[in-house]
Structure formats: structure tokens, C-alpha cells
Amino acid sequence: MTEAVIIYSIPTCGDCNHAKRYFKENEISYTEYDCETDTKYAKEVMDLTGKQIVPTILIGDKVFVGFAENLLEISELLK
């Protein structure tokens, strides 16, 4: 898997934590942007999705809003 993985999250988000745990358990490198500590990341999420919602996950040029409901597609993409 050569695609860069970026996750926009906040510390109290259960779905965000689930995604990060999944990435760690599957040894998938990712970059995390905490929207709570830096509002520029919250603005990036708004620009990407039109919403203020986490987790927002970028894999290459694909944008996923939410993790659990996108797990199958994300796992296929990261094979």
C-alpha cells in the first residue's frame, strides 16, 4: 500500500479512535490531524466535505466521512 493515509479527528471521537486502532493493528502508517487543537484542520475538513465531521479519512484522492460505515471499502483500498 503506497497511498498516504490522513485522518482528521478529535480525541473524544469513538469512531476516530476505532480507525486509528485499526490502522495501528494492521501496521498502516497514517498522519493524524487533530481538529480540536488546531482549527485549520477543522477548516480543511469543511473544505473537503462541506461538513464539520470526524473522522474524515483521506486515502490518496478518496475522501471518507466516518470509519465504521466505510470499513469494507477502506480495507479493500489498503490491501
Buried (B, 14 or more C-beta within 10 A) or exposed (E): EEEEBBBBBBEEBEBBBBBBEBBEEEEBEBEBBBBEEEEEBBEBBBEBBEEEBBBBBBBEEEBBBBBEEBBEEBEEBBE
